[in-house]
Amino acid sequence: MDAIEVAVIGTGWCGGIRAETLARHPFCKALHVAESRPERLAEVKALVKPKTATTDWHDIANNDKISAVYISATPETTHYPMTKACLLAGKHVFLEKPIAMTLEEADELIALARSKKLKFTIGYSQRFNPKFAYVRKAIREGSIGTPVSALVSRHISRALGTKITGRTKLSPAAMESTHDLDFVLWCLEPAKPVRVYSQNNYGAIKAMSGTETPDLQWINVTMDNGVSFVVGGGWSLPPNYPNFSTTMIEMIGTEGAVFVDDSHKDVIVRSMKDGMQLPMSSMPGEKVEHVWAGPMAAETEHFLNAVVRDEPVMVTPEHARMVMELYIAADLSAETNLPVTLPLARPQLARVA
């Protein structure tokens, strides 16, 4: 197995974690980075000492020596053109969610990767969270019997919510609950979603932004095997704890249940100056001395290993497309206050796009 040259496009929060992880990996022969902000590019250059550093992502796509690219750029509208250019150039691609802005774009990227026999995956990092992986293990080994229902509730701070909603019009379902939709579908596969009902709830974000942006979105999904689950995602927690994320999971089966507390309340700091603080969060993770608190570093390494060792990727683009269709259906349901049947009809796709 030979080490390869790898690139990261977009070195903000997520891309910065990926760049630092790759710079230390033995399978990465050389690292290249692209970042549109010159000041951030200078920081990353000093931190990871890449072989090349550029403000123009086209330099990455046009570099024949680069075998794999991690696309962590924002806004999300950049995902499709960047991914298409890199796949056309024969590069394996890791893409942060979402896979695209429309299902037609997603289908084109999937077909392109397949035709060129390239590895293409989407960044659903919660699959690399040990607590989440344990839930799937409990189902696969039969310790809780046959799944009956599931509930996942995820909330992040409004500082993050404001940042996300400020760069895109995508909903909580598309940008927050997408991780949990992926997770539950992963746990329940090969079952497929057939019916969706969703509702938005408005509050602080709408008041702050003056836009019709919900604080929270609840999604009720029915699968083709009769199992149903509920996913709720919000981004309006008070800003007391920067980057704080909290997730609760209930997976109920015929012979038992798994309950997961991923609220990050296990490390508490109290000080005279700041009072009580919950300093750690894995949304999406931060560096703690020599280790990463969240699953993103492990996810980054997984894709590099998959490319070099020619192993399957954890998240197939086809699965990511199914998640995308599900959250599009949830947005349609929230808008119309009616349940939506999957797969989506062509008029519905055109209306969303």
C-alpha positions in Angstrom: 0.0 0.0 0.0 1.4 3.3 -1.1 0.7 6.7 0.6 -1.1 9.2 -1.6 -1.4 12.9 -2.0 -4.6 14.3 -0.4 -6.3 17.7 -0.4 -8.8 19.6 1.7 -11.0 22.3 0.2 -12.3 24.6 2.9 -10.3 24.6 6.1 -12.7 26.2 8.5 -14.0 24.3 11.5 -14.6 20.9 10.0 -12.0 21.2 7.3 -9.4 22.3 9.8 -10.0 19.1 11.8 -9.6 17.1 8.7 -6.5 18.9 7.6 -4.8 18.4 11.0 -5.8 14.7 11.1 -4.5 14.1 7.5 -1.2 15.9 8.1 -0.3 13.3 10.7 -1.5 10.2 8.9 1.1 7.8 7.4 -1.1 7.2 4.3 -0.9 10.9 3.5 2.2 11.4 1.4 1.5 15.1 0.9 -1.3 17.5 1.9 -2.7 20.3 -0.2 -5.2 22.8 1.1 -7.5 25.4 -0.5 -9.1 28.2 1.6 -10.8 31.3 0.2 -9.9 33.5 3.2 -6.3 34.5 3.1 -6.0 35.0 6.8 -7.3 31.5 7.6 -5.1 30.0 4.8 -2.1 31.5 6.5 -3.1 30.0 9.8 -3.6 26.5 8.3 -0.2 26.7 6.4 1.6 27.4 9.7 -0.3 24.6 11.4 -0.1 21.7 9.0 2.7 22.8 6.6 1.0 21.6 3.4 2.8 20.9 0.1 0.6 23.6 -1.6 -1.8 26.1 -0.3 -4.2 28.1 -2.5 -7.2 30.4 -2.4 -8.6 28.9 -5.6 -10.1 25.4 -5.2 -9.7 24.8 -9.0 -6.0 24.4 -8.3 -6.9 21.3 -6.3 -9.2 19.8 -9.0 -6.5 20.5 -11.7 -3.6 18.9 -9.7 -3.0 15.5 -11.2 -0.9 14.4 -8.3 -3.8 14.6 -5.8 -5.7 11.3 -5.5 -8.4 12.1 -2.9 -10.1 15.3 -1.9 -12.1 16.3 1.3 -14.6 19.0 0.4 -15.5 20.9 3.6 -16.4 24.2 1.9 -19.4 26.4 2.7 -21.9 27.6 1.7 -23.5 24.3 0.8 -24.2 25.5 -2.8 -20.5 25.0 -3.5 -20.7 21.2 -2.9 -22.1 20.2 -6.3 -19.7 22.1 -8.6 -16.6 21.3 -6.5 -17.5 17.6 -6.2 -18.3 17.3 -9.9 -15.0 18.9 -10.9 -13.0 16.6 -8.6 -14.8 13.5 -9.8 -14.3 14.5 -13.4 -10.6 14.9 -12.7 -10.6 11.2 -11.4 -10.3 12.0 -7.7 -11.9 10.1 -4.8 -14.2 12.5 -2.9 -15.2 12.9 0.7 -18.0 15.5 0.9 -19.5 17.1 4.0 -23.3 16.8 4.1 -25.5 17.6 2.3 -24.6 15.6 -0.8 -26.2 18.3 -3.0 -28.9 21.0 -3.1 -31.3 18.9 -5.3 -31.9 15.2 -5.9 -31.0 15.7 -9.6 -27.6 17.0 -8.6 -27.1 14.1 -6.2 -28.1 11.6 -8.9 -25.5 13.1 -11.3 -22.7 12.9 -8.8 -23.5 9.4 -7.9 -23.6 8.3 -11.5 -20.3 10.1 -12.2 -18.5 8.4 -9.3 -19.9 5.0 -10.3 -18.9 5.4 -14.0 -15.3 6.4 -13.0 -15.1 3.7 -10.3 -14.2 6.3 -7.7 -14.9 6.3 -4.0 -17.5 8.9 -3.0 -18.9 9.3 0.5 -20.7 11.9 2.6 -19.7 13.1 6.1 -22.2 11.6 8.4 -19.9 11.7 11.4 -22.2 10.3 14.0 -21.6 6.8 12.6 -18.2 7.2 14.2 -19.6 8.1 17.6 -19.1 4.9 19.8 -22.4 5.4 21.6 -24.3 5.5 18.2 -22.3 2.5 17.0 -23.3 0.6 20.1 -27.0 1.1 19.3 -26.6 -0.4 15.9 -24.5 -3.3 17.4 -27.4 -4.0 19.9 -29.8 -4.3 16.9 -27.5 -6.4 14.8 -26.6 -8.9 17.5 -30.3 -9.2 18.5 -29.9 -8.2 22.1 -33.0 -6.0 22.0 -34.9 -8.2 19.7 -36.6 -6.7 16.6 -36.7 -2.9 16.4 -40.2 -1.5 17.0 -39.6 2.3 17.3 -36.9 4.9 17.8 -36.7 8.5 19.1 -33.7 10.8 18.6 -33.7 14.4 19.9 -30.8 16.7 19.0 -30.3 20.3 20.0 -27.4 22.7 19.5 -26.7 26.3 20.7 -28.2 29.3 18.9 -24.7 30.6 18.1 -24.2 27.6 15.8 -27.8 27.8 14.6 -27.4 31.5 13.7 -24.1 30.7 11.9 -25.7 27.8 9.9 -28.9 29.7 9.0 -26.9 32.7 8.0 -25.3 31.0 5.1 -28.1 28.7 3.8 -31.8 28.4 3.6 -31.8 24.7 4.4 -34.0 23.6 7.3 -33.2 21.9 10.6 -34.1 18.6 9.0 -31.5 19.1 6.2 -28.7 20.6 8.4 -29.2 19.2 11.8 -31.5 16.1 11.9 -29.9 14.8 8.7 -27.3 13.1 11.0 -30.0 11.4 13.0 -32.0 10.4 9.9 -28.9 8.8 8.5 -28.2 7.1 11.9 -31.7 5.6 12.3 -31.9 4.4 8.6 -28.4 2.9 9.1 -29.7 1.0 12.2 -32.8 -0.2 10.5 -31.4 -1.1 7.0 -32.5 -2.8 4.7 -35.9 -1.2 5.6 -36.7 1.9 3.6 -38.8 5.0 4.5 -42.3 5.2 2.8 -44.1 8.0 4.7 -43.1 11.2 6.4 -45.0 13.8 8.5 -43.2 16.8 9.9 -43.8 20.0 11.8 -41.8 23.2 12.4 -41.8 25.2 15.6 -40.8 28.8 15.7 -39.2 31.0 18.4 -35.9 32.6 19.1 -34.2 32.2 15.7 -37.2 33.7 13.9 -37.2 36.6 16.4 -33.5 37.2 16.0 -33.3 36.9 12.3 -36.6 38.2 11.2 -36.9 35.3 8.8 -39.2 32.3 8.7 -36.5 30.0 10.2 -37.8 27.4 12.7 -36.1 26.8 16.0 -37.0 23.1 15.8 -38.3 20.5 13.4 -40.0 17.2 14.3 -40.1 14.4 11.8 -42.2 11.2 12.1 -41.1 8.5 9.6 -42.8 5.2 8.8 -40.7 2.4 7.3 -41.7 -0.3 4.8 -41.5 -2.9 7.5 -44.0 -1.1 9.8 -41.4 0.3 12.1 -41.8 4.1 12.9 -39.4 6.6 14.4 -39.3 10.2 15.4 -36.4 12.6 15.0 -36.3 16.1 16.4 -33.6 18.7 15.7 -33.2 22.2 16.8 -30.6 25.0 16.9 -31.8 27.6 19.5 -30.3 26.5 22.9 -29.1 29.5 24.9 -25.5 30.5 24.1 -24.1 29.8 27.6 -21.9 27.0 26.3 -20.2 27.7 23.0 -20.7 24.9 20.4 -22.7 22.8 22.8 -24.7 19.9 21.4 -27.0 17.5 23.2 -28.6 14.3 21.8 -30.8 11.7 23.4 -31.6 8.3 21.8 -34.3 5.7 22.6 -34.2 2.5 20.5 -37.1 0.2 21.5 -37.2 -3.5 20.5 -39.3 -6.5 21.1 -36.9 -7.9 23.7 -35.3 -4.8 25.2 -34.3 -1.2 24.6 -31.2 1.0 24.4 -31.1 4.5 25.9 -28.2 6.8 25.0 -27.4 10.1 26.7 -25.0 12.1 24.5 -25.5 15.4 26.2 -21.9 15.9 27.2 -22.7 16.7 30.8 -20.1 14.3 32.2 -17.3 16.9 32.3 -18.2 20.0 34.4 -16.0 23.0 35.2 -16.9 25.5 38.0 -15.0 28.7 38.5 -15.4 32.0 40.4 -15.3 33.9 37.2 -17.6 31.9 34.9 -19.7 29.8 37.2 -20.7 26.3 36.0 -19.5 25.3 32.5 -20.0 22.3 30.3 -16.7 22.7 28.3 -16.8 19.7 26.0 -18.9 18.9 23.0 -18.6 16.6 20.0 -20.5 19.0 17.7 -18.5 18.2 15.6 -15.6 17.9 18.0 -12.7 19.9 19.2 -9.1 19.2 20.0 -8.3 18.3 23.7 -4.5 18.3 23.9 -3.4 15.4 21.8 -6.9 13.9 21.0 -10.1 14.9 19.4 -13.3 15.0 21.5 -15.6 14.2 18.6 -15.8 11.5 15.9 -14.6 13.6 13.0 -11.0 12.6 13.1 -11.9 8.9 13.0 -14.2 9.6 10.1 -11.4 11.4 8.2 -9.0 8.5 8.7 -11.7 6.0 7.6 -12.0 7.6 4.1 -8.2 7.8 3.6 -7.9 4.1 4.7 -10.8 3.2 2.3 -9.0 4.8 -0.6 -5.5 3.5 0.1 -6.7 0.0 1.1 -9.4 -0.1 -1.6 -12.1 -0.9 1.1 -15.8 0.1 1.1 -16.7 3.5 2.5 -19.0 3.6 5.5 -21.6 5.9 4.0 -22.5 5.2 0.4 -23.7 8.1 -1.7 -26.9 6.1 -2.5 -27.7 6.0 1.2 -27.0 9.8 1.5 -29.4 10.4 -1.3 -32.1 8.4 0.5 -31.5 10.7 3.6 -31.7 13.7 1.4 -35.1 12.6 -0.1 -36.4 12.0 3.4 -35.6 15.5 4.6 -36.9 17.1 1.5 -40.2 15.2 2.1 -40.1 16.4 5.7 -39.8 20.0 4.6 -42.7 19.5 2.2 -44.8 18.0 5.0 -44.0 20.9 7.3 -45.0 23.4 4.7 -48.3 21.7 3.7 -49.2 20.2 7.1 -49.8 16.9 5.2 -48.0 13.5 5.2 -45.8 12.9 2.3 -45.3 9.5 0.6 -41.9 8.2 -0.6 -40.5 8.1 -3.2 -41.2 11.7 -4.1 -43.2 12.3 -7.3 -41.5 14.4 -10.0 -43.8 17.5 -9.5 -42.7 17.5 -5.8 -39.0 17.3 -6.8 -39.4 20.2 -9.2 -41.2 22.3 -6.6 -38.5 21.7 -4.0 -35.7 22.5 -6.5 
